[in-house]
Amino acid sequence: MGQGQKVDEAIESINRAAEDAANGAKDIFVNAIKSMTLNDAMSILRGDDNAATKFLDKTTRAALVEKFKPIVKVSLDKVGATKNWNAIFTTYNKIPLVEKVNPNLEEYATNKAIDGLFIQIAKEELSIRNNPAARVSDLLKKVFG
C-alpha cells in the first residue's frame, strides 16, 4: 500500500468520522436554539446572511469539539495518521512566513470537521434567507416568511 493510498484512507476515515459526529450534533444545536435570547433572535434576523451560523458556531463549538474529538481520534488511530503529524508540523511551523498548522492532529482534524459542518450550515442558512421554497417548516415560515 503506497503513501497516497494511506493518505486517501485517512481522509476517508476522517470524513466518515465527521459524518458520524455530525449526526450526533443535533442535540447540541437544539439546546443552543432553546437557550437563545430575544436579543440573539433579533440579532440573527437583522444580521448578515450567516448570522444564525455565527450564533451556532459561537454557542456550540466547544460542545461540538468535545463530541467530535473522540470519534475523530478513533478514525485517525485506525489508519495510523497521527504517527508523524506532530513531528512534521512542529518542524514546519518553525519556517518563517508560513501559515502555522496545529501540530496536534486530533485537534486539527476535529476543528476542520466542525468548520466543514458550519460551511454547510451557512449554505443552508443562505438558502433559507433567499429562497422562500426553502422555508419548509412552520417555524421557518414564521421567522423568515
N, CA, C and O atoms as a GROMACS GRO file, in nm:
protein
  580
    1MET      N    1   0.085  -0.117   0.000
    1MET     CA    2   0.000   0.000   0.000
    1MET      C    3   0.090   0.123   0.000
    1MET      O    4   0.176   0.136   0.086
    2GLY      N    5   0.070   0.214  -0.096
    2GLY     CA    6   0.151   0.334  -0.108
    2GLY      C    7   0.106   0.444  -0.013
    2GLY      O    8  -0.002   0.438   0.044
    3GLN      N    9   0.193   0.545   0.002
    3GLN     CA   10   0.162   0.658   0.088
    3GLN      C   11   0.034   0.729   0.043
    3GLN      O   12  -0.048   0.768   0.126
    4GLY      N   13   0.018   0.746  -0.089
    4GLY     CA   14  -0.101   0.813  -0.140
    4GLY      C   15  -0.228   0.742  -0.099
    4GLY      O   16  -0.326   0.806  -0.061
    5GLN      N   17  -0.226   0.609  -0.107
    5GLN     CA   18  -0.345   0.533  -0.068
    5GLN      C   19  -0.371   0.547   0.082
    5GLN      O   20  -0.487   0.554   0.125
    6LYS      N   21  -0.263   0.550   0.163
    6LYS     CA   22  -0.280   0.568   0.308
    6LYS      C   23  -0.342   0.704   0.338
    6LYS      O   24  -0.429   0.716   0.424
    7VAL      N   25  -0.295   0.806   0.268
    7VAL     CA   26  -0.350   0.940   0.288
    7VAL      C   27  -0.497   0.942   0.249
    7VAL      O   28  -0.579   0.998   0.322
    8ASP      N   29  -0.531   0.881   0.136
    8ASP     CA   30  -0.670   0.875   0.092
    8ASP      C   31  -0.757   0.804   0.196
    8ASP      O   32  -0.868   0.847   0.225
    9GLU      N   33  -0.705   0.693   0.251
    9GLU     CA   34  -0.779   0.619   0.353
    9GLU      C   35  -0.798   0.703   0.479
    9GLU      O   36  -0.904   0.700   0.541
   10ALA      N   37  -0.695   0.778   0.516
   10ALA     CA   38  -0.704   0.863   0.635
   10ALA      C   39  -0.809   0.971   0.613
   10ALA      O   40  -0.891   0.997   0.701
   11ILE      N   41  -0.807   1.033   0.497
   11ILE     CA   42  -0.906   1.138   0.468
   11ILE      C   43  -1.046   1.080   0.467
   11ILE      O   44  -1.138   1.140   0.523
   12GLU      N   45  -1.063   0.966   0.404
   12GLU     CA   46  -1.194   0.900   0.401
   12GLU      C   47  -1.241   0.865   0.542
   12GLU      O   48  -1.358   0.884   0.575
   13SER      N   49  -1.150   0.816   0.624
   13SER     CA   50  -1.183   0.780   0.761
   13SER      C   51  -1.225   0.902   0.841
   13SER      O   52  -1.321   0.897   0.918
   14ILE      N   53  -1.152   1.012   0.824
   14ILE     CA   54  -1.186   1.136   0.895
   14ILE      C   55  -1.322   1.187   0.848
   14ILE      O   56  -1.403   1.232   0.929
   15ASN      N   57  -1.347   1.181   0.718
   15ASN     CA   58  -1.477   1.225   0.665
   15ASN      C   59  -1.591   1.143   0.724
   15ASN      O   60  -1.693   1.198   0.763
   16ARG      N   61  -1.574   1.010   0.731
   16ARG     CA   62  -1.678   0.924   0.789
   16ARG      C   63  -1.697   0.956   0.937
   16ARG      O   64  -1.809   0.958   0.986
   17ALA      N   65  -1.586   0.980   1.007
   17ALA     CA   66  -1.595   1.014   1.149
   17ALA      C   67  -1.670   1.145   1.168
   17ALA      O   68  -1.754   1.157   1.257
   18ALA      N   69  -1.640   1.242   1.083
   18ALA     CA   70  -1.708   1.372   1.091
   18ALA      C   71  -1.858   1.356   1.065
   18ALA      O   72  -1.939   1.419   1.132
   19GLU      N   73  -1.893   1.273   0.968
   19GLU     CA   74  -2.034   1.249   0.940
   19GLU      C   75  -2.104   1.184   1.060
   19GLU      O   76  -2.215   1.222   1.096
   20ASP      N   77  -2.037   1.086   1.122
   20ASP     CA   78  -2.094   1.020   1.240
   20ASP      C   79  -2.114   1.121   1.353
   20ASP      O   80  -2.218   1.123   1.418
   21ALA      N   81  -2.013   1.204   1.375
   21ALA     CA   82  -2.022   1.303   1.481
   21ALA      C   83  -2.130   1.406   1.450
   21ALA      O   84  -2.202   1.449   1.540
   22ALA      N   85  -2.140   1.446   1.323
   22ALA     CA   86  -2.240   1.547   1.284
   22ALA      C   87  -2.381   1.497   1.313
   22ALA      O   88  -2.468   1.575   1.352
   23ASN      N   89  -2.404   1.368   1.294
   23ASN     CA   90  -2.536   1.313   1.324
   23ASN      C   91  -2.569   1.329   1.472
   23ASN      O   92  -2.685   1.344   1.508
   24GLY      N   93  -2.467   1.327   1.557
   24GLY     CA   94  -2.489   1.343   1.700
   24GLY      C   95  -2.492   1.488   1.744
   24GLY      O   96  -2.515   1.515   1.862
   25ALA      N   97  -2.471   1.581   1.653
   25ALA     CA   98  -2.467   1.723   1.688
   25ALA      C   99  -2.606   1.784   1.703
   25ALA      O  100  -2.619   1.894   1.755
   26LYS      N  101  -2.707   1.715   1.658
   26LYS     CA  102  -2.843   1.770   1.660
   26LYS      C  103  -2.883   1.820   1.798
   26LYS      O  104  -2.935   1.930   1.811
   27ASP      N  105  -2.860   1.739   1.901
   27ASP     CA  106  -2.899   1.778   2.037
   27ASP      C  107  -2.826   1.904   2.082
   27ASP      O  108  -2.884   1.988   2.152
   28ILE      N  109  -2.702   1.918   2.043
   28ILE     CA  110  -2.624   2.036   2.079
   28ILE      C  111  -2.685   2.160   2.016
   28ILE      O  112  -2.698   2.264   2.081
   29PHE      N  113  -2.724   2.149   1.888
   29PHE     CA  114  -2.786   2.262   1.820
   29PHE      C  115  -2.923   2.295   1.880
   29PHE      O  116  -2.956   2.412   1.898
   30VAL      N  117  -3.001   2.194   1.910
   30VAL     CA  118  -3.134   2.215   1.969
   30VAL      C  119  -3.120   2.288   2.102
   30VAL      O  120  -3.196   2.381   2.130
   31ASN      N  121  -3.025   2.247   2.185
   31ASN     CA  122  -3.006   2.314   2.314
   31ASN      C  123  -2.965   2.460   2.295
   31ASN      O  124  -3.012   2.547   2.369
   32ALA      N  125  -2.880   2.487   2.198
   32ALA     CA  126  -2.838   2.625   2.173
   32ALA      C  127  -2.957   2.710   2.129
   32ALA      O  128  -2.972   2.824   2.172
   33ILE      N  129  -3.040   2.654   2.044
   33ILE     CA  130  -3.157   2.728   1.995
   33ILE      C  131  -3.256   2.752   2.108
   33ILE      O  132  -3.315   2.860   2.118
   34LYS      N  133  -3.276   2.652   2.193
   34LYS     CA  134  -3.369   2.667   2.305
   34LYS      C  135  -3.320   2.771   2.405
   34LYS      O  136  -3.400   2.836   2.472
   35SER      N  137  -3.189   2.788   2.416
   35SER     CA  138  -3.136   2.885   2.512
   35SER      C  139  -3.118   3.024   2.451
   35SER      O  140  -3.067   3.116   2.517
   36MET      N  141  -3.158   3.040   2.327
   36MET     CA  142  -3.145   3.168   2.257
   36MET      C  143  -3.232   3.274   2.325
   36MET      O  144  -3.347   3.249   2.360
   37THR      N  145  -3.175   3.393   2.341
   37THR     CA  146  -3.249   3.504   2.400
   37THR      C  147  -3.321   3.580   2.289
   37THR      O  148  -3.296   3.558   2.170
   38LEU      N  149  -3.409   3.669   2.328
   38LEU     CA  150  -3.479   3.753   2.232
   38LEU      C  151  -3.378   3.841   2.158
   38LEU      O  152  -3.389   3.862   2.037
   39ASN      N  153  -3.278   3.892   2.231
   39ASN     CA  154  -3.174   3.972   2.167
   39ASN      C  155  -3.097   3.891   2.063
   39ASN      O  156  -3.064   3.942   1.956
   40ASP      N  157  -3.068   3.763   2.096
   40ASP     CA  158  -3.000   3.676   2.000
   40ASP      C  159  -3.084   3.662   1.874
   40ASP      O  160  -3.033   3.675   1.762
   41ALA      N  161  -3.213   3.636   1.891
   41ALA     CA  162  -3.302   3.616   1.777
   41ALA      C  163  -3.310   3.742   1.691
   41ALA      O  164  -3.307   3.734   1.568
   42MET      N  165  -3.321   3.858   1.756
   42MET     CA  166  -3.329   3.982   1.679
   42MET      C  167  -3.198   4.009   1.605
   42MET      O  168  -3.200   4.058   1.492
   43SER      N  169  -3.086   3.977   1.667
   43SER     CA  170  -2.957   3.995   1.600
   43SER      C  171  -2.945   3.904   1.478
   43SER      O  172  -2.889   3.944   1.376
   44ILE      N  173  -2.997   3.785   1.490
   44ILE     CA  174  -2.995   3.692   1.376
   44ILE      C  175  -3.083   3.744   1.263
   44ILE      O  176  -3.042   3.745   1.147
   45LEU      N  177  -3.205   3.787   1.298
   45LEU     CA  178  -3.296   3.836   1.196
   45LEU      C  179  -3.243   3.960   1.124
   45LEU      O  180  -3.260   3.974   1.003
   46ARG      N  181  -3.179   4.047   1.198
   46ARG     CA  182  -3.129   4.172   1.141
   46ARG      C  183  -2.986   4.161   1.092
   46ARG      O  184  -2.932   4.255   1.034
   47GLY      N  185  -2.924   4.048   1.116
   47GLY     CA  186  -2.782   4.032   1.088
   47GLY      C  187  -2.750   3.994   0.945
   47GLY      O  188  -2.836   3.995   0.856
   48ASP      N  189  -2.624   3.962   0.925
   48ASP     CA  190  -2.574   3.920   0.795
   48ASP      C  191  -2.639   3.789   0.751
   48ASP      O  192  -2.712   3.725   0.827
   49ASP      N  193  -2.611   3.752   0.628
   49ASP     CA  194  -2.667   3.628   0.573
   49ASP      C  195  -2.622   3.503   0.648
   49ASP      O  196  -2.680   3.396   0.631
   50ASN      N  197  -2.518   3.516   0.731
   50ASN     CA  198  -2.471   3.400   0.807
   50ASN      C  199  -2.481   3.424   0.958
   50ASN      O  200  -2.407   3.363   1.035
   51ALA      N  201  -2.569   3.513   1.001
   51ALA     CA  202  -2.582   3.548   1.142
   51ALA      C  203  -2.622   3.428   1.228
   51ALA      O  204  -2.570   3.411   1.338
   52ALA      N  205  -2.712   3.346   1.180
   52ALA     CA  206  -2.753   3.227   1.256
   52ALA      C  207  -2.637   3.128   1.267
   52ALA      O  208  -2.616   3.066   1.371
   53THR      N  209  -2.564   3.115   1.159
   53THR     CA  210  -2.448   3.026   1.159
   53THR      C  211  -2.344   3.074   1.260
   53THR      O  212  -2.289   2.995   1.336
   54LYS      N  213  -2.318   3.205   1.261
   54LYS     CA  214  -2.223   3.261   1.357
   54LYS      C  215  -2.270   3.237   1.501
   54LYS      O  216  -2.190   3.203   1.588
   55PHE      N  217  -2.401   3.254   1.525
   55PHE     CA  218  -2.455   3.229   1.658
   55PHE      C  219  -2.432   3.084   1.699
   55PHE      O  220  -2.385   3.057   1.809
   56LEU      N  221  -2.465   2.991   1.610
   56LEU     CA  222  -2.447   2.849   1.642
   56LEU      C  223  -2.301   2.815   1.663
   56LEU      O  224  -2.268   2.738   1.753
   57ASP      N  225  -2.214   2.871   1.582
   57ASP     CA  226  -2.070   2.847   1.597
   57ASP      C  227  -2.025   2.894   1.736
   57ASP      O  228  -1.957   2.821   1.808
   58LYS      N  229  -2.063   3.015   1.772
   58LYS     CA  230  -2.022   3.074   1.899
   58LYS      C  231  -2.075   2.993   2.018
   58LYS      O  232  -2.004   2.974   2.117
   59THR      N  233  -2.197   2.946   2.009
   59THR     CA  234  -2.262   2.882   2.125
   59THR      C  235  -2.244   2.730   2.130
   59THR      O  236  -2.272   2.670   2.234
   60THR      N  237  -2.199   2.668   2.021
   60THR     CA  238  -2.191   2.522   2.022
   60THR      C  239  -2.053   2.464   1.996
   60THR      O  240  -2.031   2.345   2.018
   61ARG      N  241  -1.958   2.545   1.949
   61ARG     CA  242  -1.829   2.490   1.907
   61ARG      C  243  -1.762   2.408   2.016
   61ARG      O  244  -1.713   2.298   1.989
   62ALA      N  245  -1.757   2.458   2.139
   62ALA     CA  246  -1.689   2.384   2.247
   62ALA      C  247  -1.754   2.247   2.268
   62ALA      O  248  -1.683   2.147   2.283
   63ALA      N  249  -1.886   2.242   2.269
   63ALA     CA  250  -1.957   2.114   2.287
   63ALA      C  251  -1.934   2.023   2.167
   63ALA      O  252  -1.921   1.901   2.182
   64LEU      N  253  -1.931   2.081   2.047
   64LEU     CA  254  -1.907   2.000   1.927
   64LEU      C  255  -1.767   1.941   1.929
   64LEU      O  256  -1.748   1.825   1.893
   65VAL      N  257  -1.668   2.019   1.970
   65VAL     CA  258  -1.531   1.968   1.979
   65VAL      C  259  -1.528   1.849   2.075
   65VAL      O  260  -1.467   1.746   2.047
   66GLU      N  261  -1.594   1.865   2.189
   66GLU     CA  262  -1.598   1.758   2.288
   66GLU      C  263  -1.662   1.631   2.230
   66GLU      O  264  -1.617   1.520   2.258
   67LYS      N  265  -1.765   1.649   2.149
   67LYS     CA  266  -1.835   1.535   2.091
   67LYS      C  267  -1.757   1.474   1.973
   67LYS      O  268  -1.749   1.351   1.960
   68PHE      N  269  -1.700   1.560   1.888
   68PHE     CA  270  -1.632   1.513   1.767
   68PHE      C  271  -1.496   1.450   1.796
   68PHE      O  272  -1.459   1.350   1.735
   69LYS      N  273  -1.420   1.509   1.890
   69LYS     CA  274  -1.280   1.472   1.907
   69LYS      C  275  -1.257   1.322   1.930
   69LYS      O  276  -1.171   1.264   1.865
   70PRO      N  277  -1.332   1.256   2.021
   70PRO     CA  278  -1.308   1.113   2.040
   70PRO      C  279  -1.340   1.031   1.915
   70PRO      O  280  -1.274   0.930   1.888
   71ILE      N  281  -1.439   1.072   1.840
   71ILE     CA  282  -1.476   1.000   1.718
   71ILE      C  283  -1.368   1.017   1.612
   71ILE      O  284  -1.330   0.920   1.545
   72VAL      N  285  -1.318   1.138   1.598
   72VAL     CA  286  -1.210   1.164   1.503
   72VAL      C  287  -1.084   1.089   1.545
   72VAL      O  288  -1.013   1.034   1.461
   73LYS      N  289  -1.054   1.087   1.675
   73LYS     CA  290  -0.935   1.017   1.725
   73LYS      C  291  -0.937   0.870   1.687
   73LYS      O  292  -0.836   0.815   1.642
   74VAL      N  293  -1.051   0.806   1.704
   74VAL     CA  294  -1.062   0.664   1.669
   74VAL      C  295  -1.030   0.643   1.521
   74VAL      O  296  -0.957   0.550   1.486
   75SER      N  297  -1.083   0.729   1.436
   75SER     CA  298  -1.057   0.716   1.292
   75SER      C  299  -0.911   0.740   1.260
   75SER      O  300  -0.853   0.668   1.178
   76LEU      N  301  -0.851   0.840   1.322
   76LEU     CA  302  -0.710   0.869   1.296
   76LEU      C  303  -0.621   0.754   1.344
   76LEU      O  304  -0.527   0.714   1.275
   77ASP      N  305  -0.652   0.701   1.461
   77ASP     CA  306  -0.574   0.590   1.514
   77ASP      C  307  -0.587   0.466   1.427
   77ASP      O  308  -0.491   0.391   1.410
   78LYS      N  309  -0.705   0.446   1.372
   78LYS     CA  310  -0.732   0.328   1.290
   78LYS      C  311  -0.638   0.322   1.168
   78LYS      O  312  -0.596   0.215   1.127
   79VAL      N  313  -0.608   0.438   1.113
   79VAL     CA  314  -0.523   0.442   0.993
   79VAL      C  315  -0.380   0.487   1.023
   79VAL      O  316  -0.300   0.507   0.932
   80GLY      N  317  -0.348   0.504   1.152
   80GLY     CA  318  -0.212   0.542   1.190
   80GLY      C  319  -0.173   0.681   1.144
   80GLY      O  320  -0.055   0.707   1.120
   81ALA      N  321  -0.268   0.770   1.133
   81ALA     CA  322  -0.241   0.903   1.078
   81ALA      C  323  -0.163   0.993   1.172
   81ALA      O  324  -0.096   1.086   1.127
   82THR      N  325  -0.169   0.967   1.301
   82THR     CA  326  -0.105   1.057   1.397
   82THR      C  327   0.044   1.033   1.412
   82THR      O  328   0.114   1.113   1.475
   83LYS      N  329   0.094   0.926   1.356
   83LYS     CA  330   0.232   0.882   1.379
   83LYS      C  331   0.335   0.992   1.359
   83LYS      O  332   0.416   1.016   1.449
   84ASN      N  333   0.334   1.059   1.247
   84ASN     CA  334   0.438   1.158   1.217
   84ASN      C  335   0.388   1.302   1.214
   84ASN      O  336   0.467   1.394   1.199
   85TRP      N  337   0.259   1.321   1.226
   85TRP     CA  338   0.200   1.454   1.212
   85TRP      C  339   0.266   1.557   1.303
   85TRP      O  340   0.310   1.662   1.256
   86ASN      N  341   0.274   1.528   1.432
   86ASN     CA  342   0.327   1.625   1.528
   86ASN      C  343   0.469   1.665   1.494
   86ASN      O  344   0.501   1.784   1.491
   87ALA      N  345   0.554   1.568   1.468
   87ALA     CA  346   0.693   1.599   1.438
   87ALA      C  347   0.706   1.682   1.310
   87ALA      O  348   0.782   1.779   1.305
   88ILE      N  349   0.631   1.644   1.209
   88ILE     CA  350   0.638   1.715   1.080
   88ILE      C  351   0.593   1.859   1.096
   88ILE      O  352   0.662   1.950   1.050
   89PHE      N  353   0.478   1.881   1.159
   89PHE     CA  354   0.424   2.017   1.164
   89PHE      C  355   0.485   2.103   1.273
   89PHE      O  356   0.478   2.226   1.265
   90THR      N  357   0.546   2.043   1.374
   90THR     CA  358   0.623   2.121   1.469
   90THR      C  359   0.744   2.181   1.396
   90THR      O  360   0.777   2.297   1.416
   91THR      N  361   0.809   2.101   1.313
   91THR     CA  362   0.922   2.149   1.233
   91THR      C  363   0.875   2.248   1.128
   91THR      O  364   0.937   2.353   1.110
   92TYR      N  365   0.766   2.218   1.059
   92TYR     CA  366   0.711   2.306   0.955
   92TYR      C  367   0.679   2.444   1.012
   92TYR      O  368   0.707   2.546   0.948
   93ASN      N  369   0.621   2.447   1.132
   93ASN     CA  370   0.580   2.574   1.192
   93ASN      C  371   0.698   2.665   1.226
   93ASN      O  372   0.679   2.784   1.251
   94LYS      N  373   0.820   2.611   1.226
   94LYS     CA  374   0.940   2.691   1.252
   94LYS      C  375   0.985   2.768   1.128
   94LYS      O  376   1.068   2.858   1.137
   95ILE      N  377   0.929   2.734   1.013
   95ILE     CA  378   0.965   2.803   0.890
   95ILE      C  379   0.902   2.942   0.893
   95ILE      O  380   0.781   2.955   0.916
   96PRO      N  381   0.982   3.046   0.870
   96PRO     CA  382   0.925   3.182   0.873
   96PRO      C  383   0.823   3.203   0.761
   96PRO      O  384   0.834   3.147   0.652
   97LEU      N  385   0.724   3.283   0.791
   97LEU     CA  386   0.625   3.331   0.695
   97LEU      C  387   0.531   3.223   0.640
   97LEU      O  388   0.464   3.246   0.539
   98VAL      N  389   0.523   3.108   0.704
   98VAL     CA  390   0.425   3.007   0.662
   98VAL      C  391   0.304   3.016   0.753
   98VAL      O  392   0.315   3.056   0.869
   99GLU      N  393   0.189   2.978   0.700
   99GLU     CA  394   0.069   2.972   0.784
   99GLU      C  395   0.085   2.853   0.878
   99GLU      O  396   0.103   2.739   0.833
  100LYS      N  397   0.078   2.879   1.006
  100LYS     CA  398   0.102   2.775   1.106
  100LYS      C  399  -0.009   2.672   1.104
  100LYS      O  400  -0.126   2.704   1.081
  101VAL      N  401   0.029   2.546   1.129
  101VAL     CA  402  -0.064   2.434   1.133
  101VAL      C  403  -0.057   2.375   1.274
  101VAL      O  404   0.051   2.357   1.330
  102ASN      N  405  -0.173   2.345   1.330
  102ASN     CA  406  -0.179   2.285   1.463
  102ASN      C  407  -0.106   2.150   1.459
  102ASN      O  408  -0.144   2.062   1.382
  103PRO      N  409  -0.001   2.133   1.540
  103PRO     CA  410   0.072   2.007   1.539
  103PRO      C  411  -0.003   1.892   1.606
  103PRO      O  412   0.040   1.777   1.598
  104ASN      N  413  -0.116   1.922   1.672
  104ASN     CA  414  -0.199   1.819   1.732
  104ASN      C  415  -0.303   1.777   1.628
  104ASN      O  416  -0.400   1.850   1.605
  105LEU      N  417  -0.284   1.662   1.567
  105LEU     CA  418  -0.371   1.618   1.458
  105LEU      C  419  -0.516   1.600   1.501
  105LEU      O  420  -0.607   1.633   1.426
  106GLU      N  421  -0.537   1.549   1.621
  106GLU     CA  422  -0.675   1.530   1.668
  106GLU      C  423  -0.748   1.665   1.672
  106GLU      O  424  -0.862   1.676   1.625
  107GLU      N  425  -0.683   1.766   1.730
  107GLU     CA  426  -0.745   1.899   1.736
  107GLU      C  427  -0.763   1.958   1.597
  107GLU      O  428  -0.868   2.014   1.565
  108TYR      N  429  -0.660   1.944   1.515
  108TYR     CA  430  -0.664   2.000   1.380
  108TYR      C  431  -0.779   1.937   1.300
  108TYR      O  432  -0.860   2.009   1.241
  109ALA      N  433  -0.786   1.805   1.298
  109ALA     CA  434  -0.888   1.735   1.220
  109ALA      C  435  -1.028   1.761   1.277
  109ALA      O  436  -1.124   1.777   1.201
  110THR      N  437  -1.040   1.766   1.409
  110THR     CA  438  -1.169   1.794   1.471
  110THR      C  439  -1.219   1.932   1.431
  110THR      O  440  -1.334   1.948   1.392
  111ASN      N  441  -1.132   2.032   1.441
  111ASN     CA  442  -1.173   2.168   1.405
  111ASN      C  443  -1.203   2.181   1.256
  111ASN      O  444  -1.295   2.254   1.219
  112LYS      N  445  -1.129   2.112   1.171
  112LYS     CA  446  -1.159   2.114   1.027
  112LYS      C  447  -1.295   2.049   1.000
  112LYS      O  448  -1.371   2.098   0.916
  113ALA      N  449  -1.325   1.941   1.070
  113ALA     CA  450  -1.455   1.875   1.052
  113ALA      C  451  -1.568   1.969   1.095
  113ALA      O  452  -1.671   1.978   1.028
  114ILE      N  453  -1.549   2.038   1.206
  114ILE     CA  454  -1.652   2.131   1.254
  114ILE      C  455  -1.662   2.251   1.159
  114ILE      O  456  -1.772   2.299   1.133
  115ASP      N  457  -1.549   2.299   1.109
  115ASP     CA  458  -1.552   2.406   1.009
  115ASP      C  459  -1.636   2.363   0.888
  115ASP      O  460  -1.717   2.441   0.837
  116GLY      N  461  -1.617   2.240   0.844
  116GLY     CA  462  -1.695   2.188   0.731
  116GLY      C  463  -1.843   2.183   0.762
  116GLY      O  464  -1.926   2.212   0.676
  117LEU      N  465  -1.877   2.145   0.883
  117LEU     CA  466  -2.017   2.142   0.925
  117LEU      C  467  -2.077   2.283   0.918
  117LEU      O  468  -2.189   2.300   0.868
  118PHE      N  469  -2.005   2.382   0.966
  118PHE     CA  470  -2.057   2.518   0.964
  118PHE      C  471  -2.061   2.577   0.823
  118PHE      O  472  -2.144   2.663   0.795
  119ILE      N  473  -1.975   2.533   0.736
  119ILE     CA  474  -1.985   2.575   0.595
  119ILE      C  475  -2.118   2.527   0.538
  119ILE      O  476  -2.186   2.602   0.467
  120GLN      N  477  -2.155   2.404   0.568
  120GLN     CA  478  -2.282   2.351   0.518
  120GLN      C  479  -2.401   2.423   0.582
  120GLN      O  480  -2.501   2.450   0.515
  121ILE      N  481  -2.390   2.454   0.710
  121ILE     CA  482  -2.498   2.527   0.778
  121ILE      C  483  -2.514   2.666   0.716
  121ILE      O  484  -2.626   2.712   0.694
  122ALA      N  485  -2.402   2.732   0.688
  122ALA     CA  486  -2.407   2.866   0.628
  122ALA      C  487  -2.474   2.861   0.490
  122ALA      O  488  -2.551   2.950   0.455
  123LYS      N  489  -2.444   2.758   0.411
  123LYS     CA  490  -2.508   2.743   0.281
  123LYS      C  491  -2.659   2.726   0.297
  123LYS      O  492  -2.738   2.785   0.223
  124GLU      N  493  -2.699   2.645   0.394
  124GLU     CA  494  -2.842   2.622   0.418
  124GLU      C  495  -2.909   2.750   0.467
  124GLU      O  496  -3.020   2.782   0.426
  125GLU      N  497  -2.841   2.824   0.555
  125GLU     CA  498  -2.897   2.949   0.604
  125GLU      C  499  -2.918   3.048   0.489
  125GLU      O  500  -3.022   3.113   0.482
  126LEU      N  501  -2.821   3.059   0.402
  126LEU     CA  502  -2.833   3.150   0.288
  126LEU      C  503  -2.951   3.109   0.200
  126LEU      O  504  -3.025   3.195   0.152
  127SER      N  505  -2.967   2.979   0.179
  127SER     CA  506  -3.079   2.930   0.100
  127SER      C  507  -3.212   2.966   0.166
  127SER      O  508  -3.305   3.009   0.098
  128ILE      N  509  -3.220   2.948   0.296
  128ILE     CA  510  -3.344   2.979   0.368
  128ILE      C  511  -3.375   3.128   0.359
  128ILE      O  512  -3.491   3.167   0.341
  129ARG      N  513  -3.273   3.210   0.372
  129ARG     CA  514  -3.295   3.355   0.368
  129ARG      C  515  -3.335   3.403   0.228
  129ARG      O  516  -3.414   3.497   0.215
  130ASN      N  517  -3.282   3.340   0.124
  130ASN     CA  518  -3.302   3.388  -0.012
  130ASN      C  519  -3.409   3.316  -0.092
  130ASN      O  520  -3.452   3.365  -0.196
  131ASN      N  521  -3.452   3.199  -0.046
  131ASN     CA  522  -3.542   3.117  -0.125
  131ASN      C  523  -3.664   3.079  -0.041
  131ASN      O  524  -3.654   2.992   0.046
  132PRO      N  525  -3.778   3.141  -0.066
  132PRO     CA  526  -3.898   3.109   0.012
  132PRO      C  527  -3.933   2.960   0.011
  132PRO      O  528  -3.990   2.910   0.108
  133ALA      N  529  -3.902   2.890  -0.095
  133ALA     CA  530  -3.933   2.746  -0.102
  133ALA      C  531  -3.851   2.666  -0.003
  133ALA      O  532  -3.889   2.554   0.033
  134ALA      N  533  -3.738   2.721   0.042
  134ALA     CA  534  -3.653   2.650   0.139
  134ALA      C  535  -3.708   2.661   0.281
  134ALA      O  536  -3.660   2.593   0.371
  135ARG      N  537  -3.807   2.746   0.302
  135ARG     CA  538  -3.866   2.767   0.434
  135ARG      C  539  -3.975   2.664   0.456
  135ARG      O  540  -4.094   2.697   0.456
  136VAL      N  541  -3.934   2.541   0.474
  136VAL     CA  542  -4.029   2.430   0.472
  136VAL      C  543  -4.102   2.405   0.603
  136VAL      O  544  -4.211   2.348   0.602
  137SER      N  545  -4.046   2.446   0.715
  137SER     CA  546  -4.117   2.420   0.840
  137SER      C  547  -4.202   2.540   0.878
  137SER      O  548  -4.177   2.652   0.832
  138ASP      N  549  -4.301   2.517   0.963
  138ASP     CA  550  -4.387   2.626   1.008
  138ASP      C  551  -4.306   2.732   1.082
  138ASP      O  552  -4.330   2.852   1.067
  139LEU      N  553  -4.208   2.688   1.161
  139LEU     CA  554  -4.123   2.782   1.235
  139LEU      C  555  -4.043   2.870   1.140
  139LEU      O  556  -4.038   2.991   1.157
  140LEU      N  557  -3.981   2.808   1.040
  140LEU     CA  558  -3.903   2.886   0.943
  140LEU      C  559  -3.993   2.982   0.866
  140LEU      O  560  -3.953   3.095   0.836
  141LYS      N  561  -4.113   2.938   0.834
  141LYS     CA  562  -4.207   3.026   0.764
  141LYS      C  563  -4.241   3.148   0.848
  141LYS      O  564  -4.251   3.259   0.797
  142LYS      N  565  -4.260   3.127   0.980
  142LYS     CA  566  -4.291   3.237   1.071
  142LYS      C  567  -4.171   3.333   1.083
  142LYS      O  568  -4.188   3.455   1.080
  143VAL      N  569  -4.052   3.277   1.095
  143VAL     CA  570  -3.933   3.358   1.117
  143VAL      C  571  -3.895   3.436   0.992
  143VAL      O  572  -3.868   3.556   0.999
  144PHE      N  573  -3.893   3.367   0.879
  144PHE     CA  574  -3.842   3.430   0.756
  144PHE      C  575  -3.951   3.469   0.658
  144PHE      O  576  -3.924   3.537   0.559
  145GLY      N  577  -4.075   3.427   0.685
  145GLY     CA  578  -4.184   3.449   0.591
  145GLY      C  579  -4.234   3.589   0.593
  145GLY      O  580  -4.327   3.622   0.519
   0.00000   0.00000   0.00000
